[in-house]
Amino acid sequence: MMKLWRLAAILTVMVLLVACSGETTPETEADVSEKSGSIKKGTDFPSMDVTGLDTYLAENSGKPTVVLFWTTWCPSCKQEIPEMELLNRSHGDRMNIITISLDENVAALDKFFEKGKLDLPVYVGDQALAEKFNVSAIPTLVIFNKEGEMTFSQPGVFPHSMLTAMANKLIGQ
């Protein structure tokens, strides 16, 4: 009887691990080949690595920058994306607002945006970029001041009212 309970416990843990893996569909050979980190030809999602973000911040100094690290399979990220679009509509002329997907499978981004694109830039980031900014959970919001210095980094979902308050403070600096 004890062996049956152990077997049931092991099977339950295995099912939970598979269910929480973040994969929504089985991988095909094409999916595996796209996990190299490079963007497949024909997509609208440029790569963003550590050097790329440093360059972006340098080229856009004088304006604060808000970066959202996210993935297509994350339910909280799906909540945060509309909040970022609202922020872009209300403050996008006075600050830089970008999103960086940490999806390993670029085809997932294509599928996510089948119904329409975001009203803000979407880049594909890599693990080194996530590590540089200690992104340990998603979504994670990272904010840089006008000089390109990181002033805020926090995982979670931020409502538009909170994002607006942070943006107003940054713009007023």
Secondary structure as a PSIPRED ss2 file (coil, helix, strand):
# PSIPRED VFORMAT (PSIPRED V4.0)

   1 M C   1.000  0.000  0.000
   2 M H   0.000  1.000  0.000
   3 K H   0.000  1.000  0.000
   4 L H   0.000  1.000  0.000
   5 W H   0.000  1.000  0.000
   6 R H   0.000  1.000  0.000
   7 L H   0.000  1.000  0.000
   8 A H   0.000  1.000  0.000
   9 A H   0.000  1.000  0.000
  10 I H   0.000  1.000  0.000
  11 L H   0.000  1.000  0.000
  12 T H   0.000  1.000  0.000
  13 V H   0.000  1.000  0.000
  14 M H   0.000  1.000  0.000
  15 V H   0.000  1.000  0.000
  16 L H   0.000  1.000  0.000
  17 L H   0.000  1.000  0.000
  18 V H   0.000  1.000  0.000
  19 A H   0.000  1.000  0.000
  20 C C   1.000  0.000  0.000
  21 S C   1.000  0.000  0.000
  22 G C   1.000  0.000  0.000
  23 E C   1.000  0.000  0.000
  24 T C   1.000  0.000  0.000
  25 T C   1.000  0.000  0.000
  26 P C   1.000  0.000  0.000
  27 E C   1.000  0.000  0.000
  28 T C   1.000  0.000  0.000
  29 E H   0.000  1.000  0.000
  30 A H   0.000  1.000  0.000
  31 D H   0.000  1.000  0.000
  32 V H   0.000  1.000  0.000
  33 S H   0.000  1.000  0.000
  34 E H   0.000  1.000  0.000
  35 K C   1.000  0.000  0.000
  36 S C   1.000  0.000  0.000
  37 G C   1.000  0.000  0.000
  38 S C   1.000  0.000  0.000
  39 I C   1.000  0.000  0.000
  40 K C   1.000  0.000  0.000
  41 K C   1.000  0.000  0.000
  42 G C   1.000  0.000  0.000
  43 T C   1.000  0.000  0.000
  44 D C   1.000  0.000  0.000
  45 F C   1.000  0.000  0.000
  46 P C   1.000  0.000  0.000
  47 S E   0.000  0.000  1.000
  48 M E   0.000  0.000  1.000
  49 D C   1.000  0.000  0.000
  50 V H   0.000  1.000  0.000
  51 T H   0.000  1.000  0.000
  52 G H   0.000  1.000  0.000
  53 L H   0.000  1.000  0.000
  54 D H   0.000  1.000  0.000
  55 T H   0.000  1.000  0.000
  56 Y H   0.000  1.000  0.000
  57 L H   0.000  1.000  0.000
  58 A H   0.000  1.000  0.000
  59 E H   0.000  1.000  0.000
  60 N C   1.000  0.000  0.000
  61 S C   1.000  0.000  0.000
  62 G C   1.000  0.000  0.000
  63 K C   1.000  0.000  0.000
  64 P C   1.000  0.000  0.000
  65 T E   0.000  0.000  1.000
  66 V E   0.000  0.000  1.000
  67 V E   0.000  0.000  1.000
  68 L E   0.000  0.000  1.000
  69 F E   0.000  0.000  1.000
  70 W E   0.000  0.000  1.000
  71 T C   1.000  0.000  0.000
  72 T C   1.000  0.000  0.000
  73 W C   1.000  0.000  0.000
  74 C C   1.000  0.000  0.000
  75 P H   0.000  1.000  0.000
  76 S H   0.000  1.000  0.000
  77 C H   0.000  1.000  0.000
  78 K H   0.000  1.000  0.000
  79 Q H   0.000  1.000  0.000
  80 E H   0.000  1.000  0.000
  81 I H   0.000  1.000  0.000
  82 P H   0.000  1.000  0.000
  83 E H   0.000  1.000  0.000
  84 M H   0.000  1.000  0.000
  85 E H   0.000  1.000  0.000
  86 L H   0.000  1.000  0.000
  87 L H   0.000  1.000  0.000
  88 N H   0.000  1.000  0.000
  89 R H   0.000  1.000  0.000
  90 S H   0.000  1.000  0.000
  91 H H   0.000  1.000  0.000
  92 G C   1.000  0.000  0.000
  93 D C   1.000  0.000  0.000
  94 R C   1.000  0.000  0.000
  95 M C   1.000  0.000  0.000
  96 N E   0.000  0.000  1.000
  97 I E   0.000  0.000  1.000
  98 I E   0.000  0.000  1.000
  99 T E   0.000  0.000  1.000
 100 I E   0.000  0.000  1.000
 101 S E   0.000  0.000  1.000
 102 L C   1.000  0.000  0.000
 103 D C   1.000  0.000  0.000
 104 E C   1.000  0.000  0.000
 105 N C   1.000  0.000  0.000
 106 V H   0.000  1.000  0.000
 107 A H   0.000  1.000  0.000
 108 A H   0.000  1.000  0.000
 109 L H   0.000  1.000  0.000
 110 D H   0.000  1.000  0.000
 111 K H   0.000  1.000  0.000
 112 F H   0.000  1.000  0.000
 113 F C   1.000  0.000  0.000
 114 E C   1.000  0.000  0.000
 115 K C   1.000  0.000  0.000
 116 G C   1.000  0.000  0.000
 117 K C   1.000  0.000  0.000
 118 L C   1.000  0.000  0.000
 119 D C   1.000  0.000  0.000
 120 L C   1.000  0.000  0.000
 121 P C   1.000  0.000  0.000
 122 V E   0.000  0.000  1.000
 123 Y E   0.000  0.000  1.000
 124 V E   0.000  0.000  1.000
 125 G E   0.000  0.000  1.000
 126 D C   1.000  0.000  0.000
 127 Q H   0.000  1.000  0.000
 128 A H   0.000  1.000  0.000
 129 L H   0.000  1.000  0.000
 130 A H   0.000  1.000  0.000
 131 E H   0.000  1.000  0.000
 132 K H   0.000  1.000  0.000
 133 F C   1.000  0.000  0.000
 134 N C   1.000  0.000  0.000
 135 V C   1.000  0.000  0.000
 136 S C   1.000  0.000  0.000
 137 A C   1.000  0.000  0.000
 138 I C   1.000  0.000  0.000
 139 P C   1.000  0.000  0.000
 140 T E   0.000  0.000  1.000
 141 L E   0.000  0.000  1.000
 142 V E   0.000  0.000  1.000
 143 I E   0.000  0.000  1.000
 144 F E   0.000  0.000  1.000
 145 N C   1.000  0.000  0.000
 146 K C   1.000  0.000  0.000
 147 E C   1.000  0.000  0.000
 148 G C   1.000  0.000  0.000
 149 E C   1.000  0.000  0.000
 150 M E   0.000  0.000  1.000
 151 T E   0.000  0.000  1.000
 152 F E   0.000  0.000  1.000
 153 S E   0.000  0.000  1.000
 154 Q E   0.000  0.000  1.000
 155 P E   0.000  0.000  1.000
 156 G C   1.000  0.000  0.000
 157 V C   1.000  0.000  0.000
 158 F C   1.000  0.000  0.000
 159 P C   1.000  0.000  0.000
 160 H H   0.000  1.000  0.000
 161 S H   0.000  1.000  0.000
 162 M H   0.000  1.000  0.000
 163 L H   0.000  1.000  0.000
 164 T H   0.000  1.000  0.000
 165 A H   0.000  1.000  0.000
 166 M H   0.000  1.000  0.000
 167 A H   0.000  1.000  0.000
 168 N H   0.000  1.000  0.000
 169 K H   0.000  1.000  0.000
 170 L H   0.000  1.000  0.000
 171 I H   0.000  1.000  0.000
 172 G H   0.000  1.000  0.000
 173 Q C   1.000  0.000  0.000
